[in-house]
Amino acid sequence: MTAAGGDGVEIERKWLLTGVPARIDAFEHGDPDPAIERLRLRQGYLRPATEAEIDAIAGSNGPPGIDRIRFGRLRSIESAGGIRHVLTVKSGSGLVRREVEWTIPAAAFEAAWPETAGRRIEKTRWRVREADGLVWEIDRFEHLHLVLAEVETADEATAATIEVPDWLAPAIDREVTHEPLFTNAEIALRAGLGG
C-alpha cells in the first residue's frame, strides 16, 4: 500500500485468480496462520491527478488542500488495529507507476467521499508475508466475481525474477500486470458503486 520502490514509485506485478487460494480459505475457516493479515477496504476515485499536480505535491509535507481534496484515490482501511484513511495519487500504468500517499483524517475522507460516487470498490484483502520478505496481497472484490493477487518489489530486476509461491500457483489464471482493465480505478468504474 506504500511505494515499495521508494522515491514515490510503485513496482508491482499482478495476477488474475480463479478464486481465493486454499491457504486463504483455510485461514478464513479458522486455520491459524500468523503470516496472514485480513483487511477490509473501501476505496473511491476522484479525478486522476495531472503530472504537474503530482510534481507540485510530491515534495510537500501533506496532501493538497486536505479540506478540499480534488483528485486521487480515497481509501478506508479496516484492520484488527482500527480504521485509517489514506489519499493516494498515482500515474502511469503497468509494472512501474508513480505513487504518492498520505494518511488523512477521517473528516477529510468523509468530506471527499461523496465525490467518488459511481467510482468505488469494496474488497477484502489478505496480506501474506513470505520468508523471503515479499508480501503477497490477495484481493476479493465485493459485488464482482473477481480475485486478484499482487506483489510489490523494490526494483524492476527483482520484479522480473519473482516466483509465484506454491500456495498461490494453483489459483492463478494469468498475469495481468500490463492489462489496464485490471487496475483498481478501472474496476471501480465497472463496479459503479455509490450512485
N, CA, C and O of each residue as an XYZ file, in Angstrom:
780
protein
N       0.814     -1.193      0.000
C       0.000      0.000      0.000
C       0.857      1.255      0.000
O       0.364      2.341     -0.303
N       2.095      1.123      0.326
C       3.009      2.238      0.154
C       3.945      1.897     -0.973
O       4.024      0.749     -1.411
N       4.638      2.882     -1.432
C       5.514      2.675     -2.577
C       6.703      1.828     -2.190
O       7.596      2.292     -1.481
N       6.723      0.589     -2.648
C       7.812     -0.318     -2.311
C       9.102      0.095     -2.977
O      10.178     -0.139     -2.428
N       9.023      0.701     -4.139
C      10.213      1.078     -4.862
C      10.890      2.321     -4.312
O      11.996      2.655     -4.738
N      10.254      3.013     -3.376
C      10.824      4.233     -2.823
C      10.723      5.373     -3.810
O      10.343      5.176     -4.964
N      11.062      6.567     -3.355
C      11.062      7.757     -4.207
C       9.737      7.948     -4.939
O       9.722      8.463     -6.057
N       8.620      7.538     -4.323
C       7.325      7.741     -4.953
C       7.064      6.848     -6.142
O       6.320      7.229     -7.045
N       7.664      5.658     -6.166
C       7.492      4.726     -7.273
C       6.923      3.421     -6.737
O       7.376      2.910     -5.713
N       5.931      2.888     -7.435
C       5.359      1.586     -7.104
C       5.752      0.612     -8.213
O       5.486      0.858     -9.389
N       6.386     -0.495     -7.827
C       6.770     -1.539     -8.776
C       6.001     -2.782     -8.362
O       6.274     -3.371     -7.316
N       5.038     -3.180     -9.187
C       4.076     -4.194     -8.767
C       3.693     -5.104     -9.931
O       3.452     -4.646    -11.048
N       3.644     -6.407     -9.639
C       3.093     -7.361    -10.604
C       1.758     -7.844    -10.082
O       1.515     -7.867     -8.875
N       0.875     -8.238    -11.028
C      -0.497     -8.578    -10.666
C      -0.965     -9.782    -11.474
O      -0.631     -9.923    -12.650
N      -1.755    -10.661    -10.816
C      -2.301    -11.866    -11.450
C      -3.799    -11.962    -11.211
O      -4.290    -11.609    -10.138
N      -4.520    -12.441    -12.216
C      -5.932    -12.786    -12.103
C      -6.004    -14.198    -11.544
O      -5.298    -15.095    -12.007
N      -6.861    -14.392    -10.544
C      -7.009    -15.705     -9.921
C      -8.349    -16.321    -10.281
O      -9.298    -15.614    -10.618
N      -8.419    -17.635    -10.207
C      -9.672    -18.345    -10.455
C     -10.581    -18.323     -9.235
O     -11.771    -18.622     -9.335
N     -10.020    -17.970     -8.089
C     -10.757    -17.891     -6.837
C      -9.786    -17.619     -5.698
O      -8.594    -17.408     -5.924
N     -10.297    -17.624     -4.487
C      -9.449    -17.418     -3.318
C      -8.570    -18.652     -3.133
O      -9.091    -19.768     -3.142
N      -7.257    -18.494     -2.967
C      -6.374    -19.655     -2.778
C      -6.755    -20.474     -1.544
O      -7.301    -19.939     -0.579
N      -6.466    -21.761     -1.585
C      -6.830    -22.677     -0.496
C      -6.249    -22.228      0.846
O      -6.906    -22.382      1.876
N      -5.041    -21.681      0.856
C      -4.435    -21.222      2.112
C      -5.268    -20.107      2.745
O      -5.448    -20.083      3.963
N      -5.769    -19.195      1.935
C      -6.603    -18.103      2.442
C      -7.949    -18.646      2.909
O      -8.458    -18.237      3.952
N      -8.524    -19.567      2.140
C      -9.796    -20.173      2.515
C      -9.673    -20.894      3.856
O     -10.568    -20.803      4.696
N      -8.575    -21.604      4.053
C      -8.347    -22.301      5.327
C      -8.250    -21.297      6.476
O      -8.809    -21.528      7.548
N      -7.553    -20.199      6.260
C      -7.440    -19.148      7.267
C      -8.816    -18.599      7.632
O      -9.112    -18.389      8.809
N      -9.649    -18.368      6.631
C     -10.998    -17.839      6.860
C     -11.888    -18.831      7.603
O     -12.861    -18.437      8.245
N     -11.558    -20.100      7.515
C     -12.343    -21.132      8.209
C     -11.685    -21.574      9.506
O     -11.945    -22.674      9.994
N     -10.825    -20.713     10.073
C     -10.315    -20.952     11.416
C      -8.934    -21.559     11.523
O      -8.469    -21.804     12.636
N      -8.259    -21.812     10.418
C      -6.910    -22.364     10.475
C      -5.928    -21.219     10.755
O      -5.707    -20.381      9.880
N      -5.337    -21.166     11.947
C      -4.456    -20.041     12.271
C      -3.246    -19.993     11.332
O      -2.648    -21.022     11.019
N      -2.904    -18.805     10.901
C      -1.739    -18.608     10.039
C      -1.169    -17.231     10.383
O      -1.691    -16.217      9.920
N      -0.108    -17.183     11.189
C       0.431    -15.896     11.630
C       1.003    -15.043     10.497
O       1.284    -13.862     10.703
N       1.179    -15.612      9.317
C       1.706    -14.859      8.182
C       0.616    -14.078      7.457
O       0.918    -13.273      6.576
N      -0.655    -14.306      7.817
C      -1.779    -13.675      7.102
C      -2.435    -12.601      7.955
O      -2.682    -12.787      9.147
N      -2.710    -11.476      7.313
C      -3.468    -10.384      7.914
C      -4.652    -10.073      6.997
O      -4.484     -9.976      5.782
N      -5.853     -9.915      7.575
C      -7.052     -9.587      6.795
C      -7.388     -8.105      6.970
O      -7.359     -7.574      8.080
N      -7.708     -7.450      5.852
C      -8.122     -6.053      5.848
C      -9.431     -5.932      5.074
O      -9.694     -6.705      4.153
N     -10.239     -4.961      5.456
C     -11.433     -4.605      4.671
C     -11.174     -3.224      4.106
O     -10.832     -2.302      4.847
N     -11.334     -3.071      2.803
C     -11.050     -1.803      2.149
C     -12.269     -1.270      1.416
O     -12.978     -2.002      0.725
N     -12.490      0.021      1.586
C     -13.434      0.770      0.752
C     -12.581      1.813      0.056
O     -11.834      2.544      0.706
N     -12.688      1.882     -1.252
C     -11.936      2.926     -1.937
C     -12.754      3.514     -3.059
O     -13.562      2.843     -3.700
N     -12.514      4.798     -3.274
C     -13.223      5.534     -4.305
C     -12.253      6.448     -5.024
O     -11.210      6.828     -4.493
N     -12.623      6.790     -6.244
C     -11.725      7.543     -7.110
C     -12.302      8.905     -7.462
O     -13.433      9.024     -7.933
N     -11.492      9.924     -7.220
C     -11.756     11.272     -7.694
C     -11.105     11.350     -9.072
O     -10.699     10.318     -9.605
N     -10.995     12.507     -9.651
C     -10.355     12.592    -10.961
C      -8.863     12.269    -10.813
O      -8.286     12.483     -9.747
N      -8.241     11.756    -11.879
C      -6.799     11.491    -11.820
C      -6.030     12.806    -11.710
O      -6.466     13.842    -12.212
N      -4.890     12.742    -11.048
C      -4.021     13.915    -10.952
C      -3.221     14.058    -12.237
O      -2.882     13.068    -12.886
N      -2.927     15.290    -12.594
C      -2.039     15.533    -13.730
C      -0.596     15.374    -13.254
O      -0.332     15.417    -12.053
N       0.333     15.192    -14.184
C       1.752     15.096    -13.815
C       2.199     16.369    -13.103
O       2.983     16.301    -12.156
N       1.713     17.528    -13.543
C       2.082     18.792    -12.894
C       1.591     18.828    -11.448
O       2.296     19.314    -10.564
N       0.380     18.314    -11.204
C      -0.137     18.272     -9.828
C       0.687     17.333     -8.965
O       0.971     17.636     -7.807
N       1.072     16.189     -9.529
C       1.905     15.259     -8.767
C       3.257     15.898     -8.469
O       3.758     15.790     -7.349
N       3.853     16.564     -9.461
C       5.129     17.251     -9.237
C       5.005     18.268     -8.114
O       5.901     18.392     -7.279
N       3.893     18.997     -8.095
C       3.697     20.060     -7.112
C       3.543     19.528     -5.694
O       3.954     20.187     -4.739
N       2.952     18.333     -5.545
C       2.690     17.822     -4.202
C       3.683     16.768     -3.739
O       3.728     16.452     -2.550
N       4.475     16.219     -4.645
C       5.370     15.100     -4.298
C       6.325     15.448     -3.160
O       6.619     14.591     -2.325
N       6.809     16.667     -3.108
C       7.743     17.039     -2.061
C       7.115     17.743     -0.886
O       7.822     18.195      0.014
N       5.795     17.846     -0.874
C       5.116     18.582      0.200
C       5.041     17.747      1.473
O       5.309     16.546      1.461
N       4.676     18.396      2.560
C       4.570     17.716      3.849
C       3.215     17.063      4.073
O       3.020     16.380      5.078
N       2.296     17.255      3.171
C       0.968     16.685      3.358
C       0.179     16.745      2.075
O       0.643     17.306      1.082
N      -1.002     16.177      2.084
C      -1.823     16.149      0.875
C      -2.291     17.542      0.481
O      -2.317     18.458      1.303
N      -2.659     17.689     -0.783
C      -3.094     19.001     -1.265
C      -4.411     19.406     -0.622
O      -5.367     18.630     -0.613
N      -4.464     20.614     -0.087
C      -5.702     21.173      0.451
C      -6.566     20.146      1.127
O      -7.653     19.831      0.643
N      -6.099     19.613      2.247
C      -6.764     18.481      2.885
C      -8.256     18.722      3.102
O      -9.031     17.768      3.169
N      -8.667     19.982      3.211
C     -10.085     20.277      3.377
C     -10.827     20.284      2.042
O     -12.058     20.307      2.011
N     -10.075     20.265      0.941
C     -10.693     20.281     -0.391
C      -9.959     19.325     -1.317
O      -9.404     19.743     -2.333
N      -9.954     18.053     -0.973
C      -9.284     17.050     -1.797
C     -10.047     16.926     -3.110
O     -11.263     16.738     -3.106
N      -9.337     17.031     -4.237
C     -10.000     17.063     -5.540
C      -9.569     15.960     -6.488
O     -10.240     15.727     -7.493
N      -8.472     15.274     -6.203
C      -8.013     14.236     -7.116
C      -7.354     13.107     -6.342
O      -6.934     13.279     -5.198
N      -7.268     11.935     -6.995
C      -6.608     10.787     -6.390
C      -7.581      9.712     -5.934
O      -8.765      9.718     -6.272
N      -7.029      8.787     -5.150
C      -7.813      7.669     -4.625
C      -7.979      7.832     -3.124
O      -7.009      8.071     -2.405
N      -9.211      7.702     -2.657
C      -9.506      7.687     -1.230
C      -9.654      6.234     -0.796
O     -10.279      5.429     -1.486
N      -9.071      5.909      0.359
C      -9.180      4.530      0.833
C      -9.400      4.522      2.340
O      -8.712      5.217      3.087
N     -10.373      3.725      2.771
C     -10.613      3.442      4.178
C     -10.151      2.009      4.416
O     -10.607      1.084      3.743
N      -9.245      1.827      5.375
C      -8.644      0.518      5.629
C      -8.998      0.082      7.042
O      -8.588      0.707      8.021
N      -9.763     -0.995      7.134
C     -10.155     -1.529      8.441
C      -9.325     -2.774      8.724
O      -9.316     -3.718      7.934
N      -8.628     -2.767      9.859
C      -7.823     -3.922     10.267
C      -8.119     -4.216     11.732
O      -8.955     -3.555     12.347
N      -7.434     -5.203     12.287
C      -7.608     -5.520     13.703
C      -7.236     -4.332     14.579
O      -7.719     -4.223     15.706
N      -6.388     -3.443     14.079
C      -5.953     -2.280     14.843
C      -6.837     -1.059     14.717
O      -6.549     -0.034     15.335
N      -7.904     -1.131     13.936
C      -8.794      0.012     13.766
C      -8.953      0.401     12.310
O      -8.711     -0.403     11.410
N      -9.364      1.649     12.084
C      -9.604      2.144     10.728
C      -8.692      3.336     10.481
O      -8.565      4.219     11.329
N      -8.057      3.355      9.309
C      -7.295      4.529      8.909
C      -7.711      4.919      7.502
O      -8.243      4.104      6.748
N      -7.463      6.175      7.160
C      -7.877      6.724      5.878
C      -6.655      7.240      5.139
O      -5.760      7.840      5.735
N      -6.627      6.999      3.832
C      -5.449      7.299      3.027
C      -5.868      7.967      1.726
O      -6.869      7.594      1.114
N      -5.094      8.952      1.317
C      -5.220      9.558     -0.003
C      -3.984      9.162     -0.795
O      -2.858      9.338     -0.328
N      -4.192      8.625     -2.002
C      -3.087      8.209     -2.862
C      -3.254      8.852     -4.224
O      -4.355      8.907     -4.771
N      -2.152      9.334     -4.758
C      -2.124      9.893     -6.099
C      -1.155      9.046     -6.907
O       0.000      8.870     -6.519
N      -1.634      8.516     -8.046
C      -0.820      7.654     -8.903
C      -0.863      8.158    -10.330
O      -1.786      8.864    -10.735
N       0.168      7.777    -11.089
C       0.143      8.000    -12.528
C       0.928      6.888    -13.195
O       1.743      6.214    -12.563
N       0.671      6.708    -14.478
C       1.339      5.652    -15.221
C       0.530      4.371    -15.204
O      -0.557      4.308    -14.630
N       1.086      3.344    -15.850
C       0.419      2.043    -15.890
C       1.463      0.954    -16.030
O       2.633      1.227    -16.298
N       1.030     -0.276    -15.845
C       1.937     -1.405    -15.994
C       2.762     -1.674    -14.748
O       2.299     -1.451    -13.629
N       3.978     -2.151    -14.942
C       4.837     -2.600    -13.851
C       5.281     -1.471    -12.927
O       5.254     -1.632    -11.707
N       5.684     -0.347    -13.477
C       6.224      0.761    -12.688
C       5.309      1.972    -12.814
O       5.028      2.446    -13.915
N       4.845      2.465    -11.656
C       3.972      3.633    -11.650
C       4.443      4.609    -10.578
O       5.062      4.220     -9.588
N       4.142      5.852    -10.792
C       4.452      6.885     -9.812
C       3.352      6.877     -8.752
O       2.175      6.744     -9.087
N       3.725      7.020     -7.464
C       2.746      6.972     -6.379
C       3.184      7.869     -5.225
O       4.335      7.831     -4.791
N       2.238      8.680     -4.738
C       2.442      9.497     -3.543
C       1.240      9.229     -2.639
O       0.101      9.230     -3.105
N       1.493      8.998     -1.339
C       0.425      8.565     -0.436
C       0.534      9.258      0.915
O       1.632      9.466      1.432
N      -0.648      9.622      1.497
C      -0.693     10.233      2.813
C      -1.824      9.606      3.630
O      -2.850      9.199      3.085
N      -1.616      9.536      4.946
C      -2.710      9.247      5.863
C      -3.452     10.562      6.081
O      -2.834     11.606      6.286
N      -4.779     10.501      6.034
C      -5.598     11.715      6.189
C      -6.606     11.512      7.320
O      -6.920     10.375      7.672
N      -7.113     12.602      7.890
C      -8.140     12.490      8.942
C      -9.444     11.913      8.391
O      -9.766     12.077      7.214
N     -10.179     11.240      9.262
C     -11.468     10.674      8.859
C     -12.392     11.752      8.300
O     -13.136     11.498      7.353
N     -12.352     12.946      8.876
C     -13.238     14.024      8.416
C     -12.925     14.418      6.975
O     -13.839     14.708      6.203
N     -11.644     14.432      6.603
C     -11.266     14.765      5.222
C     -11.738     13.672      4.270
O     -12.210     13.962      3.171
N     -11.611     12.415      4.692
C     -12.095     11.293      3.887
C     -13.601     11.426      3.655
O     -14.073     11.342      2.521
N     -14.345     11.635      4.739
C     -15.809     11.710      4.635
C     -16.262     12.908      3.807
O     -17.264     12.824      3.097
N     -15.544     14.011      3.887
C     -15.918     15.194      3.115
C     -15.750     14.958      1.613
O     -16.555     15.441      0.817
N     -14.714     14.223      1.226
C     -14.439     13.992     -0.198
C     -15.154     12.759     -0.751
O     -15.344     12.658     -1.963
N     -15.551     11.827      0.103
C     -16.129     10.553     -0.321
C     -17.320     10.695     -1.277
O     -17.376      9.954     -2.258
N     -18.273     11.606     -1.045
C     -19.417     11.711     -1.957
C     -19.019     11.958     -3.421
O     -19.749     11.576     -4.336
N     -17.876     12.589     -3.637
C     -17.413     12.872     -4.996
C     -16.952     11.628     -5.750
O     -16.680     11.697     -6.949
N     -16.862     10.493     -5.059
C     -16.415      9.250     -5.705
C     -17.581      8.378     -6.177
O     -17.363      7.277     -6.681
N     -18.815      8.861     -6.017
C     -19.991      8.060     -6.391
C     -19.864      7.548     -7.822
O     -19.539      8.296     -8.744
N     -20.128      6.253     -7.983
C     -20.027      5.614     -9.297
C     -18.626      5.142     -9.639
O     -18.404      4.549    -10.695
N     -17.664      5.409     -8.730
C     -16.273      5.004     -8.954
C     -15.700      4.451     -7.644
O     -14.689      4.934     -7.136
N     -16.368      3.434     -7.119
C     -15.991      2.858     -5.825
C     -15.865      1.347     -5.914
O     -16.490      0.692     -6.748
N     -15.039      0.818     -5.030
C     -14.966     -0.626     -4.852
C     -14.871     -0.940     -3.364
O     -14.435     -0.119     -2.557
N     -15.287     -2.137     -3.036
C     -15.117     -2.690     -1.695
C     -14.459     -4.044     -1.881
O     -14.811     -4.804     -2.783
N     -13.498     -4.335     -1.014
C     -12.809     -5.612     -1.160
C     -12.238     -6.064      0.170
O     -11.989     -5.268      1.075
N     -12.040     -7.371      0.254
C     -11.300     -7.961      1.354
C      -9.900     -8.222      0.826
O      -9.722     -8.778     -0.258
N      -8.917     -7.817      1.603
C      -7.518     -8.039      1.225
C      -6.855     -8.897      2.289
O      -6.964     -8.627      3.486
N      -6.173     -9.925      1.837
C      -5.339    -10.721      2.714
C      -3.888    -10.446      2.351
O      -3.488    -10.617      1.199
N      -3.100    -10.019      3.335
C      -1.666     -9.795      3.139
C      -0.932    -11.009      3.698
O      -1.087    -11.358      4.869
N      -0.136    -11.645      2.850
C       0.577    -12.866      3.234
C       2.076    -12.586      3.183
O       2.639    -12.369      2.110
N       2.712    -12.593      4.347
C       4.152    -12.344      4.440
C       4.920    -13.639      4.212
O       4.694    -14.645      4.884
N       5.829    -13.587      3.253
C       6.646    -14.754      2.923
C       8.012    -14.653      3.604
O       8.444    -13.568      3.992
N       8.684    -15.797      3.742
C      10.000    -15.841      4.382
C      11.031    -15.000      3.627
O      11.991    -14.517      4.227
N      10.843    -14.820      2.310
C      11.794    -14.041      1.508
C      11.591    -12.533      1.646
O      12.297    -11.752      1.006
N      10.629    -12.118      2.478
C      10.379    -10.702      2.703
C       9.279    -10.112      1.838
O       8.803     -9.010      2.110
N       8.867    -10.829      0.802
C       7.779    -10.322     -0.047
C       6.448    -10.446      0.683
O       6.243    -11.349      1.494
N       5.545     -9.510      0.372
C       4.188     -9.563      0.912
C       3.239     -9.687     -0.269
O       3.131     -8.775     -1.089
N       2.560    -10.810     -0.349
C       1.567    -11.043     -1.398
C       0.231    -10.536     -0.903
O      -0.160    -10.807      0.232
N      -0.479     -9.795     -1.754
C      -1.792     -9.276     -1.407
C      -2.831     -9.937     -2.310
O      -2.745     -9.880     -3.536
N      -3.808    -10.562     -1.670
C      -4.907    -11.229     -2.379
C      -6.156    -10.392     -2.145
O      -6.569    -10.201     -1.001
N      -6.763     -9.889     -3.219
C      -7.957     -9.050     -3.130
C      -9.168     -9.768     -3.711
O      -9.164    -10.186     -4.869
N     -10.215     -9.906     -2.880
C     -11.508    -10.405     -3.366
C     -12.463     -9.225     -3.378
O     -12.764     -8.642     -2.336
N     -12.934     -8.881     -4.565
C     -13.788     -7.713     -4.752
C     -15.246     -8.073     -4.467
O     -15.764     -9.078     -4.954
N     -15.889     -7.226     -3.667
C     -17.313     -7.391     -3.406
C     -18.073     -6.907     -4.640
O     -17.582     -6.043     -5.367
N     -19.233     -7.442     -4.877
C     -20.117     -7.029     -5.972
C     -19.571     -7.417     -7.351
O     -20.184     -7.076     -8.363
N     -18.463     -8.104     -7.415
C     -17.880     -8.573     -8.674
C     -17.333     -9.970     -8.437
O     -16.925    -10.301     -7.323
N     -17.323    -10.776     -9.461
C     -16.694    -12.093     -9.341
C     -15.240    -11.929     -9.784
O     -14.885    -12.242    -10.921
N     -14.402    -11.428     -8.861
C     -13.035    -11.083     -9.224
C     -12.109    -11.232     -8.025
O     -12.378    -10.709     -6.944
N     -11.008    -11.960     -8.238
C      -9.961    -12.111     -7.230
C      -8.629    -11.864     -7.924
O      -8.342    -12.456     -8.965
N      -7.815    -10.983     -7.338
C      -6.502    -10.660     -7.881
C      -5.430    -10.885     -6.827
O      -5.697    -10.799     -5.628
N      -4.213    -11.175     -7.282
C      -3.036    -11.241     -6.412
C      -2.032    -10.233     -6.928
O      -1.880    -10.057     -8.137
N      -1.345     -9.569     -6.009
C      -0.305     -8.631     -6.420
C       0.839     -8.677     -5.419
O       0.672     -9.059     -4.261
N       2.003     -8.276     -5.907
C       3.179     -8.202     -5.043
C       4.023     -7.023     -5.501
O       4.238     -6.820     -6.696
N       4.501     -6.246     -4.527
C       5.366     -5.105     -4.810
C       6.805     -5.485     -4.523
O       7.089     -6.278     -3.626
N       7.715     -4.900     -5.307
C       9.135     -5.152     -5.113
C       9.890     -3.828     -5.078
O       9.345     -2.776     -5.413
N      11.142     -3.899     -4.672
C      11.962     -2.701     -4.544
C      12.523     -2.230     -5.875
O      12.876     -1.059     -6.017
N      12.611     -3.133     -6.862
C      13.189     -2.735     -8.148
C      12.660     -3.641     -9.255
O      12.073     -4.692     -8.998
N      12.883     -3.206    -10.490
C      12.384     -3.951    -11.645
C      13.074     -5.300    -11.813
O      12.445     -6.267    -12.243
N      14.355     -5.374    -11.481
C      15.081     -6.644    -11.613
C      14.473     -7.711    -10.697
O      14.303     -8.862    -11.100
N      14.149     -7.316     -9.468
C      13.513     -8.254     -8.543
C      12.136     -8.648     -9.061
O      11.761     -9.819     -9.003
N      11.383     -7.678     -9.567
C      10.044     -7.963    -10.094
C      10.108     -8.988    -11.217
O       9.247     -9.863    -11.310
N      11.125     -8.884    -12.072
C      11.245     -9.795    -13.213
C      11.540    -11.228    -12.796
O      11.251    -12.161    -13.545
N      12.111    -11.415    -11.609
C      12.507    -12.767    -11.190
C      11.578    -13.379    -10.146
O      11.876    -14.440     -9.597
N      10.468    -12.725     -9.873
C       9.538    -13.240     -8.860
C       9.020    -14.616     -9.260
O       8.633    -14.851    -10.405
N       9.025    -15.500     -8.299
C       8.411    -16.815     -8.485
C       7.163    -16.878     -7.624
O       7.196    -16.564     -6.434
N       6.078    -17.281     -8.232
C       4.811    -17.402     -7.515
C       4.946    -18.520     -6.476
O       5.409    -19.611     -6.808
N       4.546    -18.264     -5.218
C       4.655    -19.310     -4.192
C       3.735    -20.502     -4.473
O       2.707    -20.379     -5.139
N       4.133    -21.639     -3.951
C       3.387    -22.880     -4.183
C       1.930    -22.787     -3.742
O       1.058    -23.371     -4.385
N       1.651    -22.066     -2.660
C       0.288    -21.985     -2.159
C      -0.613    -21.159     -3.085
O      -1.835    -21.304     -3.055
N      -0.002    -20.288     -3.911
C      -0.769    -19.411     -4.791
C      -0.908    -19.964     -6.207
O      -1.915    -19.724     -6.873
N       0.091    -20.696     -6.664
C       0.142    -21.149     -8.062
C      -1.137    -21.839     -8.549
O      -1.579    -21.546     -9.660
N      -1.754    -22.743     -7.771
C      -2.954    -23.422     -8.290
C      -4.137    -22.493     -8.575
O      -5.032    -22.858     -9.337
N      -4.154    -21.305     -7.979
C      -5.282    -20.382     -8.158
C      -5.066    -19.392     -9.300
O      -5.977    -18.629     -9.621
N      -3.897    -19.382     -9.916
C      -3.601    -18.377    -10.937
C      -4.234    -18.735    -12.274
O      -4.113    -19.858    -12.763
N      -4.910    -17.752    -12.847
C      -5.429    -17.843    -14.206
C      -4.350    -17.334    -15.165
O      -3.904    -18.063    -16.051
N      -3.923    -16.048    -14.976
C      -2.877    -15.467    -15.828
C      -2.359    -14.184    -15.201
O      -3.002    -13.617    -14.318
N      -1.209    -13.729    -15.648
C      -0.678    -12.450    -15.196
C      -1.382    -11.323    -15.946
O      -1.613    -11.414    -17.152
N      -1.722    -10.246    -15.205
C      -2.434     -9.114    -15.805
C      -1.749     -7.778    -15.500
O      -2.385     -6.725    -15.551
N      -0.458     -7.826    -15.183
C       0.287     -6.612    -14.832
C       0.115     -5.508    -15.863
O      -0.037     -4.340    -15.504
N       0.137     -5.868    -17.136
C       0.103     -4.862    -18.199
C      -1.277     -4.712    -18.841
O      -1.390     -4.168    -19.940
N      -2.328     -5.189    -18.165
C      -3.689     -5.076    -18.684
C      -4.444     -3.997    -17.910
O      -4.821     -4.214    -16.758
N      -4.670     -2.831    -18.530
C      -5.317     -1.709    -17.832
C      -6.686     -2.042    -17.236
O      -7.091     -1.406    -16.264
N      -7.401     -3.008    -17.782
C      -8.719     -3.363    -17.239
C      -8.645     -3.880    -15.810
O      -9.661     -3.930    -15.116
N      -7.451     -4.266    -15.364
C      -7.318     -4.822    -14.022
C      -6.713     -3.845    -13.028
O      -6.312     -4.247    -11.936
N      -6.637     -2.548    -13.391
C      -6.283     -1.559    -12.380
C      -7.515     -1.333    -11.513
O      -8.644     -1.476    -11.981
N      -7.298     -0.983    -10.260
C      -8.427     -0.755     -9.360
C      -9.310      0.385     -9.837
O     -10.525      0.344     -9.642
N      -8.723      1.406    -10.461
C      -9.532      2.525    -10.952
C     -10.496      2.056    -12.032
O     -11.654      2.471    -12.048
N     -10.033      1.197    -12.934
C     -10.918      0.662    -13.995
C     -11.966     -0.269    -13.392
O     -13.124     -0.253    -13.807
N     -11.567     -1.067    -12.427
C     -12.521     -1.969    -11.773
C     -13.609     -1.155    -11.065
O     -14.777     -1.543    -11.068
N     -13.226     -0.030    -10.461
C     -14.205      0.827     -9.785
C     -15.229      1.377    -10.759
O     -16.407      1.489    -10.421
N     -14.797      1.721    -11.961
C     -15.744      2.204    -12.969
C     -16.715      1.097    -13.361
O     -17.908      1.351    -13.531
N     -16.216     -0.128    -13.505
C     -17.097     -1.252    -13.849
C     -18.064     -1.578    -12.719
O     -19.220     -1.918    -12.969
N     -17.598     -1.476    -11.481
C     -18.459     -1.789    -10.343
C     -19.576     -0.763    -10.208
O     -20.713     -1.113     -9.891
N     -19.248      0.514    -10.452
C     -20.252      1.579    -10.418
C     -20.964      1.753     -9.104
O     -22.139      2.119     -9.086
N     -20.287      1.500     -7.999
C     -20.930      1.573     -6.683
C     -21.098      3.018     -6.225
O     -20.334      3.905     -6.606
N     -22.111      3.226     -5.404
C     -22.287      4.507     -4.738
C     -22.973      5.565     -5.564
O     -22.649      6.748     -5.458
N     -23.919      5.153     -6.389
C     -24.614      6.127     -7.221
C     -25.484      7.078     -6.476
O     -26.116      7.942     -7.083
